[in-house]
Amino acid sequence: MFLTSINSWINKRKWIYGLVLVLCIALGFIFKAYIFKSTPSKNEISINGIPELKGNERTIITMISRLHQENKKEQAYSIINEMNEKAQDEENKLALYYLNSLKCYIFSIEKQYEQSVNHGKIALDIATKYFDTINLTNTYQNICASYSQIAQSDSVEKYTSLGFEHALIKGDSIMLKTFAMNLGTLAFNKNLPGLAGYYFVKASAIKANGFANTDTLLYANLVSILISNKDYEEAEKIWQLHNLDAALDGDEYDNQNLQCNRIALFQAQKKWDKSRALLSKLNLESFNPDFKAALFTNTWNQIYNDKGIEACADYISKHKTFFEEYFIQIVASLITLIPHDQIYRIGILNSTFVQSLIDKYAIEQSNDRLLKYSAHMLLGIILQYENKHVQANKNYLIAHKNHNEYLEINDSLRVRDIDHEIKFERLLSEQYELNRMLTTKTKENQMLMLLGSISILFLVTLVILFYLNGQRKQVEFQLLSIEKQQIEEKEKHLEKEKQLNNRIVELSKSIIIKSNELGSTITSTTTTNSAKELYNIKRELAKISKFENIEHPEIADKLYQNNELYEKLFPSLKDFNKTEKRIFALSTEDYKVKDISILMGLSSQYVHNVRSRLKKKVGLNEEITWSEFKKRALAQSDQITS
């Protein structure tokens, strides 16, 4: 009947299946997110709890990375070593790749750059030899980061180029943008504006989430390159096209970079009024250290244009400490922007001061030949003004030598830069093919993701439906079992009740018969007053009493059986005989000695002795009553249960 009600309820509410379907869809998306995230719980895998390395490679790497991030480095290293040995024993190339790539990343963070590079190269060798589909862009990026820290610029450029080509093949837009930006920065630092612009334009053409501020900086760098090429018209075009004026306000890193570039562009275009207006809003002290030198240069260049060399010299003198701190970044602009016959009028500049700065920053030992050229050129100009012509000529020779060496070393780079400058100009005027290709690749990936999501959702829905159907059948089976059990118990109860009623009827009949017989006997004996007859009546009454008490020992047995907790608390009760157990059970239910002796058909003295003996066996004092004993036993049982 109960099952019929359930089925009727479900049939009347068809909408429940719609609700189940909606829940399945939600669970499908959650499951998909979980699968792609692939992040195990903290207790999912332990050092000695990995069932098998094969098939768990990425899960294990994710777990090790998380442990390292949580500063559980010893545990992370222990798992790496254990897994490395296991991978070598099993010749698991995929695991060896992941482990070496992870070591490359971890050692880079730990500033162990040589080891980071070595493990990165091992990972690349394994991947290129055994696998074609693995995305190696992160490994390339970690190798580049380590090489940059140990100042191996050629290696940085090599692996950055390899990473760029690999990201292009894999269609990894985020890493492709990152590598393009890095290549542009490397070229920009080498004073190769054509090559830098080429890569910056590539990077800006790649649209990826989370790069909004980066795109702004890329456009700002493009403006700087075009200013250095004196292509002010194209610089202004990029500025207006991408509405960079909207990012001029604020003290953020990208805002300050744009502000310096905008001022430089105004000054290059001879728009001094606009440059002055923007400079008046800026504070040198609040600027990021990366841009302080640029703002300082822009400021004294504006003052020099507005008020002449004396005002410019006064400004630089007031910021002598700043000038010393940023001498390396400022010295080239002094040589470029101020006529050489005016430099000596900057009061703080004398040969001793300039030489001390050259020594302080070890410019003689630097590999930056343009820096050495600018510093010695400045020192030569000051020495010439001080009439120290011999020393001045020596510095001019050093400056000239470094300038020629710079040109010789960079001849091949210059040819390459000119070639890329042509490409750079083409990229600025045309829509770059890379953007279209990445767009197509992105759409393909989105379609694959959509198909994968639909497949996962379909499978999850099937699993849930099978599970719900199984649960329904299980509930039906349990309900049928409970209903059958209840029927059986009810039949047993009715049978017992019937037997008890029959017994009561039999006892009642026996008592009535005996009572009638005794009534007749008493009637006859009252006239005869025979002692023998009275004795017989007494005996018959005793028999009736005994006959009525036949069931009482069984009641004692039931009382004992219903109190199983006593045997759990007092194991010695198991050794009691049947009579002792019956007396024990009746005593705990507050039956008196007299009542127990009547119910059991025993003498009162015997019952008393047995009760005393039982107290000793269970470890009770004679003074403790049986009711108090029962209360303590129940309290102790509750404590054990809780």
TIDRENBA-298284 format. One record per residue (C-alpha): chain; x, y, z; residue in three letters. Coordinates in Angstrom, 2 decimals. Layout:
unit|u|v|w|code
A|X|Y|Z|ala
...
This chain:
unit|u|v|w|code
A|0.00|0.00|0.00|met
A|2.83|2.34|0.90|phe
A|4.60|1.57|-2.41|leu
A|1.40|2.17|-4.32|thr
A|1.18|5.63|-2.72|ser
A|4.75|6.43|-3.78|ile
A|4.16|5.36|-7.38|asn
A|0.95|7.39|-7.50|ser
A|2.80|10.45|-6.19|trp
A|5.52|10.14|-8.86|ile
A|3.00|9.63|-11.67|asn
A|1.12|12.77|-10.65|lys
A|4.34|14.82|-10.65|arg
A|5.99|14.37|-14.04|lys
A|7.79|17.67|-13.53|trp
A|10.20|15.99|-11.19|ile
A|11.98|14.47|-14.19|tyr
A|12.53|17.95|-15.57|gly
A|14.06|18.98|-12.26|leu
A|16.33|15.93|-12.33|val
A|17.45|16.85|-15.86|leu
A|18.31|20.41|-14.79|val
A|20.28|19.06|-11.84|leu
A|22.11|16.68|-14.15|cys
A|23.12|19.57|-16.42|ile
A|24.44|21.55|-13.44|ala
A|26.34|18.53|-12.16|leu
A|27.77|18.00|-15.64|gly
A|29.28|21.49|-15.69|phe
A|30.65|21.04|-12.19|ile
A|32.12|17.68|-13.16|phe
A|33.65|19.19|-16.31|lys
A|35.22|22.01|-14.31|ala
A|36.59|19.47|-11.86|tyr
A|38.05|17.31|-14.63|ile
A|39.82|20.22|-16.33|phe
A|41.07|21.60|-13.08|lys
A|42.54|18.21|-12.12|ser
A|43.37|19.30|-8.60|thr
A|43.41|16.42|-6.08|pro
A|42.29|16.83|-2.49|ser
A|44.95|17.05|0.19|lys
A|44.33|13.48|1.30|asn
A|43.90|12.02|-2.18|glu
A|47.51|10.85|-2.54|ile
A|50.21|10.39|0.05|ser
A|53.86|9.46|-0.30|ile
A|53.21|5.77|0.25|asn
A|49.63|5.77|-1.01|gly
A|50.04|6.07|-4.79|ile
A|48.46|2.96|-6.30|pro
A|50.28|3.19|-9.63|glu
A|52.38|5.86|-11.31|leu
A|51.08|5.21|-14.81|lys
A|47.88|7.14|-15.41|gly
A|48.41|9.38|-12.35|asn
A|51.29|11.47|-13.76|glu
A|49.49|14.82|-13.98|arg
A|47.64|14.30|-10.71|thr
A|50.93|13.61|-8.91|ile
A|52.61|16.67|-10.47|ile
A|49.68|18.87|-9.43|thr
A|49.89|17.54|-5.88|met
A|53.67|18.13|-5.66|ile
A|53.25|21.69|-6.96|ser
A|50.58|22.36|-4.36|arg
A|52.76|20.99|-1.56|leu
A|55.64|23.21|-2.69|his
A|53.35|26.26|-2.79|gln
A|52.15|25.43|0.74|glu
A|55.83|25.47|1.83|asn
A|55.82|21.70|2.48|lys
A|59.05|21.46|0.54|lys
A|60.57|18.41|2.21|glu
A|57.47|16.37|1.49|gln
A|57.42|17.65|-2.11|ala
A|61.08|16.72|-2.65|tyr
A|60.53|13.30|-1.08|ser
A|57.68|12.52|-3.48|ile
A|59.69|13.81|-6.46|ile
A|62.61|11.51|-5.63|asn
A|60.35|8.52|-5.03|glu
A|58.42|9.09|-8.25|met
A|61.61|9.68|-10.24|asn
A|62.99|6.28|-9.16|glu
A|59.67|4.62|-9.91|lys
A|59.47|6.25|-13.35|ala
A|62.99|5.12|-14.21|gln
A|62.27|1.55|-13.08|asp
A|59.05|1.47|-15.12|glu
A|60.65|3.41|-18.04|glu
A|57.69|5.79|-17.85|asn
A|58.84|8.56|-20.24|lys
A|55.75|10.69|-19.67|leu
A|56.34|10.76|-15.91|ala
A|60.05|11.54|-16.45|leu
A|59.10|14.48|-18.65|tyr
A|56.63|15.88|-16.12|tyr
A|59.03|15.40|-13.18|leu
A|61.96|17.11|-14.94|asn
A|59.72|19.94|-16.13|ser
A|58.49|20.38|-12.54|leu
A|62.08|20.39|-11.25|lys
A|62.90|23.08|-13.79|cys
A|60.09|25.21|-12.36|tyr
A|60.85|24.50|-8.67|ile
A|64.63|25.07|-8.98|phe
A|63.91|28.35|-10.78|ser
A|61.79|29.49|-7.83|ile
A|64.48|28.26|-5.40|glu
A|67.07|30.35|-7.33|lys
A|69.05|27.25|-8.30|gln
A|69.15|28.38|-11.90|tyr
A|71.81|26.01|-13.27|glu
A|69.88|22.97|-12.06|gln
A|66.65|24.49|-13.36|ser
A|68.13|24.83|-16.86|val
A|69.57|21.28|-16.81|asn
A|66.27|19.67|-15.85|his
A|64.39|21.83|-18.36|gly
A|66.64|20.63|-21.18|lys
A|66.18|17.00|-20.07|ile
A|62.40|17.50|-20.16|ala
A|62.57|19.00|-23.66|leu
A|64.78|16.15|-24.93|asp
A|62.34|13.52|-23.60|ile
A|59.29|15.30|-24.99|ala
A|60.73|15.93|-28.47|thr
A|61.96|12.34|-28.71|lys
A|58.91|10.44|-27.45|tyr
A|55.89|12.77|-27.67|phe
A|54.39|15.01|-30.32|asp
A|51.31|16.38|-28.59|thr
A|52.65|17.74|-25.28|ile
A|52.59|21.52|-24.88|asn
A|56.13|22.54|-23.87|leu
A|55.60|26.30|-23.65|thr
A|55.77|26.47|-19.84|asn
A|59.02|24.49|-19.84|thr
A|60.53|26.90|-22.39|tyr
A|59.36|29.82|-20.26|gln
A|60.98|28.41|-17.09|asn
A|64.28|27.80|-18.92|ile
A|64.24|31.38|-20.23|cys
A|63.53|32.73|-16.74|ala
A|66.51|30.81|-15.28|ser
A|68.86|31.83|-18.11|tyr
A|67.90|35.47|-17.64|ser
A|68.88|35.25|-13.95|gln
A|72.36|33.94|-14.78|ile
A|72.79|36.65|-17.43|ala
A|73.05|34.42|-20.50|gln
A|71.21|36.66|-22.91|ser
A|72.02|34.58|-26.00|asp
A|70.48|31.48|-24.39|ser
A|67.49|33.52|-23.26|val
A|66.89|34.70|-26.82|glu
A|67.40|31.18|-28.24|lys
A|64.89|29.45|-25.95|tyr
A|62.45|32.36|-26.14|thr
A|62.45|31.98|-29.95|ser
A|62.00|28.21|-29.64|leu
A|59.14|28.76|-27.20|gly
A|57.51|31.25|-29.56|phe
A|57.66|28.78|-32.48|glu
A|56.31|25.95|-30.31|his
A|53.44|28.10|-28.99|ala
A|52.62|29.07|-32.57|leu
A|52.39|25.38|-33.58|ile
A|50.27|24.50|-30.54|lys
A|48.01|27.52|-30.92|gly
A|48.68|28.53|-27.30|asp
A|47.66|32.19|-27.54|ser
A|48.59|33.13|-23.96|ile
A|52.16|31.78|-24.15|met
A|52.53|33.01|-27.73|leu
A|51.73|36.52|-26.55|lys
A|54.14|36.15|-23.62|thr
A|57.05|34.95|-25.80|phe
A|56.39|37.69|-28.38|ala
A|56.50|40.31|-25.63|met
A|59.76|38.86|-24.27|asn
A|61.37|38.79|-27.73|leu
A|60.30|42.38|-28.27|gly
A|61.81|43.42|-24.94|thr
A|65.08|41.63|-25.72|leu
A|65.33|43.39|-29.07|ala
A|64.38|46.74|-27.51|phe
A|67.18|46.36|-24.92|asn
A|69.64|45.69|-27.77|lys
A|68.52|48.92|-29.45|asn
A|66.96|47.03|-32.36|leu
A|63.72|48.99|-32.82|pro
A|62.66|47.22|-36.02|gly
A|62.90|43.76|-34.48|leu
A|61.33|44.94|-31.21|ala
A|58.45|46.56|-33.04|gly
A|57.90|43.44|-35.13|tyr
A|57.42|41.27|-32.02|tyr
A|55.46|43.90|-30.11|phe
A|52.98|44.16|-32.98|val
A|52.68|40.36|-33.04|lys
A|52.02|40.35|-29.31|ala
A|49.44|43.12|-29.53|ser
A|47.63|41.25|-32.35|ala
A|47.08|38.24|-30.11|ile
A|43.91|38.62|-28.06|lys
A|43.92|36.71|-24.77|ala
A|42.12|37.10|-21.47|asn
A|43.92|38.91|-18.65|gly
A|46.23|40.96|-20.91|phe
A|44.36|44.29|-21.02|ala
A|47.06|46.21|-19.12|asn
A|49.79|44.37|-21.02|thr
A|48.31|45.45|-24.36|asp
A|48.42|49.05|-23.20|thr
A|52.12|48.70|-22.34|leu
A|52.79|47.07|-25.69|leu
A|51.30|50.03|-27.51|tyr
A|53.31|52.38|-25.30|ala
A|56.51|50.50|-26.25|asn
A|55.55|50.75|-29.92|leu
A|55.24|54.49|-29.48|val
A|58.73|54.60|-27.90|ser
A|60.20|52.64|-30.82|ile
A|58.57|54.93|-33.39|leu
A|59.83|58.00|-31.49|ile
A|63.39|56.60|-31.61|ser
A|62.89|56.07|-35.36|asn
A|61.59|59.66|-35.56|lys
A|58.37|58.38|-37.07|asp
A|56.22|60.72|-34.99|tyr
A|53.25|60.56|-37.33|glu
A|52.91|56.77|-36.98|glu
A|53.44|57.04|-33.20|ala
A|50.60|59.55|-32.95|glu
A|48.44|57.31|-35.13|lys
A|48.91|54.32|-32.79|ile
A|48.26|56.55|-29.78|trp
A|44.98|57.81|-31.16|gln
A|43.90|54.46|-32.63|leu
A|44.12|52.70|-29.27|his
A|42.90|55.70|-27.21|asn
A|45.91|55.64|-24.89|leu
A|44.96|59.05|-23.46|asp
A|42.27|57.23|-21.44|ala
A|45.02|55.53|-19.40|ala
A|47.05|58.66|-18.60|leu
A|45.48|59.30|-15.19|asp
A|46.60|57.37|-12.10|gly
A|49.77|56.12|-10.44|asp
A|49.66|52.54|-11.68|glu
A|52.66|51.04|-13.49|tyr
A|51.14|51.14|-16.98|asp
A|49.75|54.67|-16.42|asn
A|53.19|56.03|-15.50|gln
A|54.81|54.33|-18.49|asn
A|52.22|55.92|-20.78|leu
A|52.71|59.34|-19.17|gln
A|56.45|59.26|-19.85|cys
A|55.90|58.14|-23.43|asn
A|53.26|60.79|-24.06|arg
A|55.58|63.53|-22.80|ile
A|58.43|62.15|-24.92|ala
A|56.15|62.15|-27.99|leu
A|55.00|65.74|-27.32|phe
A|58.62|66.87|-26.95|gln
A|59.70|64.99|-30.09|ala
A|56.85|66.72|-31.97|gln
A|57.92|70.07|-30.46|lys
A|54.57|70.38|-28.73|lys
A|56.12|71.96|-25.65|trp
A|52.92|73.46|-24.27|asp
A|51.20|70.09|-24.08|lys
A|54.31|68.50|-22.64|ser
A|54.56|71.20|-19.97|arg
A|50.87|70.84|-19.06|ala
A|51.22|67.10|-18.51|leu
A|54.49|67.47|-16.58|leu
A|52.89|69.94|-14.18|ser
A|50.51|67.18|-12.99|lys
A|53.26|64.65|-12.19|leu
A|55.44|64.21|-9.12|asn
A|58.89|62.63|-9.49|leu
A|58.84|61.18|-5.97|glu
A|55.58|59.26|-6.52|ser
A|56.80|57.59|-9.71|phe
A|57.78|53.95|-10.09|asn
A|61.59|53.52|-10.07|pro
A|61.44|52.05|-13.59|asp
A|60.19|55.37|-14.97|phe
A|61.80|57.93|-12.65|lys
A|64.82|58.40|-14.90|ala
A|62.58|58.96|-17.93|ala
A|60.44|61.53|-16.09|leu
A|63.56|63.26|-14.76|phe
A|64.96|63.49|-18.29|thr
A|61.64|64.76|-19.68|asn
A|61.48|67.41|-16.95|thr
A|64.97|68.93|-17.44|trp
A|64.53|68.70|-21.22|asn
A|61.33|70.78|-20.87|gln
A|63.10|73.29|-18.59|ile
A|66.03|73.49|-21.01|tyr
A|63.65|74.28|-23.88|asn
A|61.62|76.80|-21.83|asp
A|64.30|78.64|-19.86|lys
A|67.68|77.57|-21.19|gly
A|70.72|75.73|-19.86|ile
A|71.02|77.73|-16.64|glu
A|67.55|76.73|-15.44|ala
A|68.19|73.13|-16.54|cys
A|71.52|73.08|-14.66|ala
A|69.83|74.50|-11.55|asp
A|67.18|71.73|-11.66|tyr
A|69.78|68.98|-12.03|ile
A|71.87|70.47|-9.20|ser
A|68.86|70.42|-6.88|lys
A|68.48|66.71|-7.65|his
A|72.15|65.78|-7.38|lys
A|71.46|62.64|-5.31|thr
A|68.90|61.46|-7.81|phe
A|71.32|62.21|-10.67|phe
A|73.99|60.04|-9.01|glu
A|71.52|57.18|-8.38|glu
A|70.25|57.12|-11.97|tyr
A|73.46|58.15|-13.73|phe
A|73.56|55.04|-15.91|ile
A|70.05|55.69|-17.27|gln
A|70.54|59.47|-17.67|ile
A|74.03|59.85|-19.15|val
A|73.03|58.92|-22.73|ala
A|70.23|61.51|-22.77|ser
A|72.70|64.24|-21.67|leu
A|74.93|63.48|-24.65|ile
A|71.94|63.29|-27.03|thr
A|69.67|66.17|-25.92|leu
A|72.08|68.87|-24.74|ile
A|74.57|70.44|-27.17|pro
A|78.09|69.40|-26.20|his
A|79.25|72.99|-25.89|asp
A|76.55|73.60|-23.26|gln
A|77.07|70.54|-21.04|ile
A|79.94|72.08|-19.06|tyr
A|77.50|74.72|-17.74|arg
A|75.72|72.11|-15.61|ile
A|77.29|73.07|-12.31|gly
A|77.48|69.71|-10.57|ile
A|79.43|68.17|-13.45|leu
A|83.21|68.14|-12.99|asn
A|85.78|65.56|-13.98|ser
A|86.25|64.23|-10.44|thr
A|82.50|63.77|-9.94|phe
A|81.94|62.08|-13.31|val
A|85.00|59.81|-12.85|gln
A|83.72|58.79|-9.41|ser
A|80.40|57.75|-10.97|leu
A|82.21|55.77|-13.69|ile
A|84.16|53.97|-10.96|asp
A|81.11|53.54|-8.71|lys
A|79.10|51.73|-11.35|tyr
A|82.12|49.83|-12.79|ala
A|81.32|51.17|-16.25|ile
A|84.82|50.23|-17.47|glu
A|84.00|46.55|-16.89|gln
A|80.54|46.76|-18.42|ser
A|79.68|45.00|-21.68|asn
A|77.28|47.81|-22.59|asp
A|79.40|49.66|-25.16|arg
A|76.81|52.42|-25.67|leu
A|76.94|53.16|-21.93|leu
A|80.75|53.23|-22.01|lys
A|80.65|55.52|-25.05|tyr
A|78.24|57.98|-23.36|ser
A|80.11|58.05|-20.01|ala
A|83.57|58.61|-21.55|his
A|82.18|61.13|-24.02|met
A|80.71|63.11|-21.10|leu
A|83.97|62.88|-19.15|leu
A|85.97|63.99|-22.22|gly
A|83.73|67.06|-22.68|ile
A|84.17|68.07|-19.00|ile
A|87.96|67.50|-19.11|leu
A|88.24|69.60|-22.25|gln
A|86.41|72.46|-20.48|tyr
A|88.83|72.09|-17.54|glu
A|91.73|72.39|-19.99|asn
A|92.89|68.85|-19.30|lys
A|93.26|68.12|-22.98|his
A|95.47|65.04|-22.74|val
A|93.02|63.24|-20.47|gln
A|90.12|64.51|-22.54|ala
A|91.60|63.02|-25.72|asn
A|92.13|59.68|-23.97|lys
A|88.47|59.58|-23.02|asn
A|87.42|60.61|-26.53|tyr
A|89.49|57.71|-27.89|leu
A|87.89|55.28|-25.44|ile
A|84.43|56.60|-26.41|ala
A|85.23|56.33|-30.13|his
A|86.60|52.78|-29.72|lys
A|83.48|51.62|-27.86|asn
A|81.24|53.23|-30.45|his
A|83.04|51.43|-33.27|asn
A|82.97|48.11|-31.39|glu
A|79.26|48.55|-30.86|tyr
A|78.73|49.07|-34.57|leu
A|80.96|46.09|-35.50|glu
A|79.32|43.71|-33.06|ile
A|75.85|44.75|-34.12|asn
A|76.41|44.74|-37.89|asp
A|74.64|41.40|-38.37|ser
A|71.95|42.47|-35.94|leu
A|71.48|45.71|-37.84|arg
A|70.88|43.82|-41.06|val
A|68.37|41.64|-39.26|arg
A|66.78|44.69|-37.67|asp
A|66.38|46.43|-41.05|ile
A|64.74|43.30|-42.45|asp
A|62.29|43.16|-39.55|his
A|61.69|46.90|-39.71|glu
A|60.17|46.32|-43.16|ile
A|57.99|43.58|-41.69|lys
A|57.19|45.87|-38.77|phe
A|55.92|48.57|-41.12|glu
A|53.88|46.00|-43.04|arg
A|52.30|44.76|-39.81|leu
A|51.31|48.27|-38.85|leu
A|49.51|48.87|-42.14|ser
A|47.93|45.44|-42.73|glu
A|45.93|42.94|-40.75|gln
A|48.38|40.35|-39.51|tyr
A|47.65|36.73|-40.55|glu
A|48.43|35.41|-37.08|leu
A|45.36|37.05|-35.61|asn
A|43.12|35.27|-38.14|arg
A|44.82|31.93|-37.55|met
A|44.49|32.21|-33.79|leu
A|40.85|33.19|-34.14|thr
A|40.22|30.07|-36.23|thr
A|42.15|27.94|-33.75|lys
A|40.18|29.41|-30.87|thr
A|36.88|28.59|-32.58|lys
A|38.02|25.02|-33.19|glu
A|39.01|24.68|-29.56|asn
A|35.68|26.10|-28.46|gln
A|33.82|23.57|-30.63|met
A|35.88|20.73|-29.19|leu
A|35.22|21.98|-25.69|met
A|31.50|22.21|-26.43|leu
A|31.38|18.67|-27.82|leu
A|33.37|17.43|-24.85|gly
A|31.00|19.17|-22.44|ser
A|27.95|17.69|-24.16|ile
A|29.49|14.20|-24.06|ser
A|30.38|14.51|-20.40|ile
A|26.92|15.85|-19.60|leu
A|25.27|12.96|-21.45|phe
A|27.40|10.38|-19.61|leu
A|26.78|12.04|-16.23|val
A|23.03|12.12|-16.94|thr
A|23.03|8.40|-17.80|leu
A|25.00|7.57|-14.65|val
A|22.64|9.60|-12.48|ile
A|19.54|8.03|-14.06|leu
A|20.95|4.52|-13.59|phe
A|21.84|5.41|-10.02|tyr
A|18.38|6.83|-9.27|leu
A|16.72|3.77|-10.83|asn
A|18.90|1.49|-8.73|gly
A|18.08|3.49|-5.60|gln
A|14.36|3.29|-6.39|arg
A|14.52|-0.49|-6.74|lys
A|16.53|-0.75|-3.55|gln
A|13.97|1.34|-1.65|val
A|11.13|-0.79|-3.04|glu
A|12.92|-3.97|-1.97|phe
A|13.57|-2.58|1.53|gln
A|9.93|-1.50|1.88|leu
A|8.74|-4.97|0.83|leu
A|11.10|-6.59|3.33|ser
A|9.90|-4.31|6.14|ile
A|6.26|-4.97|5.25|glu
A|6.85|-8.76|5.18|lys
A|8.69|-8.60|8.49|gln
A|5.86|-6.62|10.08|gln
A|3.31|-9.20|8.86|ile
A|5.36|-12.08|10.27|glu
A|5.79|-10.31|13.63|glu
A|2.07|-9.57|13.74|lys
A|1.23|-13.26|13.08|glu
A|3.66|-14.36|15.82|lys
A|2.12|-11.85|18.22|his
A|-1.41|-13.10|17.42|leu
A|-0.31|-16.71|17.93|glu
A|1.23|-15.90|21.32|lys
A|-1.86|-13.94|22.31|glu
A|-4.04|-16.90|21.31|lys
A|-1.90|-19.32|23.32|gln
A|-1.99|-17.00|26.33|leu
A|-5.80|-16.68|26.12|asn
A|-6.16|-20.46|25.89|asn
A|-3.92|-20.85|28.91|arg
A|-5.87|-18.27|30.86|ile
A|-9.13|-20.09|30.01|val
A|-7.66|-23.40|31.13|glu
A|-6.40|-21.87|34.35|leu
A|-9.74|-20.22|34.98|ser
A|-11.58|-23.50|34.45|lys
A|-9.20|-25.32|36.76|ser
A|-9.56|-22.66|39.43|ile
A|-13.39|-22.73|39.14|ile
A|-13.45|-26.52|39.39|ile
A|-11.13|-26.53|42.36|lys
A|-13.04|-23.71|43.98|ser
A|-16.33|-25.59|43.58|asn
A|-14.80|-28.74|44.97|glu
A|-13.31|-26.86|47.89|leu
A|-16.59|-25.02|48.42|gly
A|-18.39|-28.34|48.69|ser
A|-15.74|-29.70|50.96|thr
A|-15.82|-26.61|53.20|ile
A|-19.60|-26.86|53.39|thr
A|-19.46|-30.48|54.47|ser
A|-16.57|-29.93|56.84|thr
A|-18.19|-27.05|58.62|thr
A|-20.72|-29.51|60.02|thr
A|-18.30|-32.31|60.78|thr
A|-15.46|-30.03|61.81|asn
A|-13.00|-32.77|60.83|ser
A|-9.34|-31.82|61.20|ala
A|-8.40|-34.22|58.45|lys
A|-10.76|-32.59|56.00|glu
A|-9.42|-29.16|56.90|leu
A|-5.92|-30.39|56.24|tyr
A|-7.02|-31.69|52.84|asn
A|-8.57|-28.30|52.02|ile
A|-5.31|-26.56|52.96|lys
A|-3.36|-28.93|50.79|arg
A|-5.67|-28.38|47.83|glu
A|-5.33|-24.59|48.26|leu
A|-1.56|-24.99|48.22|ala
A|-1.79|-26.97|45.01|lys
A|-3.91|-24.26|43.42|ile
A|-1.32|-21.67|44.47|ser
A|1.45|-23.80|43.03|lys
A|-0.54|-24.36|39.87|phe
A|-0.96|-20.60|39.36|glu
A|2.78|-19.93|39.72|asn
A|3.93|-22.33|37.01|ile
A|4.68|-19.42|34.54|glu
A|6.58|-17.21|36.97|his
A|10.07|-18.74|36.45|pro
A|9.68|-18.10|32.71|glu
A|8.90|-14.44|33.46|ile
A|12.17|-14.25|35.42|ala
A|14.00|-15.72|32.43|asp
A|12.49|-13.07|30.14|lys
A|13.51|-10.29|32.54|leu
A|17.07|-11.52|32.47|tyr
A|17.15|-11.84|28.70|gln
A|15.78|-8.30|28.24|asn
A|18.64|-6.87|30.33|asn
A|21.64|-7.96|28.26|glu
A|23.58|-4.90|29.40|leu
A|24.24|-6.58|32.78|tyr
A|26.34|-9.29|31.17|glu
A|28.27|-6.61|29.21|lys
A|29.01|-4.70|32.43|leu
A|29.55|-7.79|34.63|phe
A|31.02|-10.72|32.65|pro
A|30.91|-12.96|35.74|ser
A|27.10|-13.23|35.33|leu
A|27.68|-15.68|32.50|lys
A|28.85|-18.25|35.07|asp
A|25.58|-18.05|37.13|phe
A|23.27|-21.07|37.13|asn
A|19.66|-20.74|35.97|lys
A|18.19|-20.19|39.45|thr
A|20.77|-17.51|40.30|glu
A|20.05|-15.69|37.03|lys
A|16.31|-15.75|37.75|arg
A|16.80|-14.40|41.30|ile
A|19.21|-11.73|39.93|phe
A|16.69|-10.60|37.29|ala
A|13.78|-10.38|39.77|leu
A|15.97|-8.55|42.34|ser
A|16.93|-5.85|39.85|thr
A|13.21|-5.26|39.21|glu
A|12.68|-4.50|42.95|asp
A|11.00|-7.83|43.85|tyr
A|11.29|-8.50|47.59|lys
A|12.68|-11.71|49.06|val
A|9.20|-12.89|50.03|lys
A|7.82|-12.22|46.53|asp
A|10.73|-14.01|44.87|ile
A|10.35|-17.05|47.14|ser
A|6.63|-17.28|46.27|ile
A|7.24|-16.81|42.51|leu
A|10.10|-19.28|42.40|met
A|8.67|-21.78|44.88|gly
A|11.76|-21.42|47.12|leu
A|12.24|-20.67|50.78|ser
A|12.82|-17.06|51.82|ser
A|16.08|-17.92|53.58|gln
A|17.45|-19.59|50.47|tyr
A|16.54|-16.57|48.33|val
A|18.18|-14.23|50.87|his
A|21.40|-16.26|50.85|asn
A|21.52|-16.38|47.06|val
A|21.00|-12.59|46.81|arg
A|23.89|-11.96|49.21|ser
A|26.13|-14.32|47.28|arg
A|25.20|-12.62|43.99|leu
A|26.16|-9.19|45.34|lys
A|29.61|-10.47|46.20|lys
A|30.05|-12.05|42.77|lys
A|29.30|-8.80|40.93|val
A|31.39|-6.75|43.35|gly
A|28.67|-4.92|45.30|leu
A|28.64|-3.94|48.97|asn
A|25.93|-5.45|51.12|glu
A|24.65|-1.97|52.02|glu
A|23.80|-1.08|48.37|ile
A|20.21|-1.83|47.48|thr
A|19.28|-3.61|44.27|trp
A|17.45|-0.54|42.95|ser
A|20.56|1.60|43.56|glu
A|22.62|-1.06|41.79|phe
A|20.32|-0.86|38.75|lys
A|20.59|2.96|38.57|lys
A|24.39|2.79|38.65|arg
A|24.47|0.09|35.99|ala
A|22.25|2.12|33.65|leu
A|24.33|5.29|34.18|ala
A|27.53|3.37|33.46|gln
A|25.95|1.93|30.29|ser
A|25.05|5.46|29.05|asp
A|28.64|6.61|29.56|gln
A|30.01|3.70|27.54|ile
A|27.51|4.38|24.74|thr
A|28.37|8.11|24.54|ser
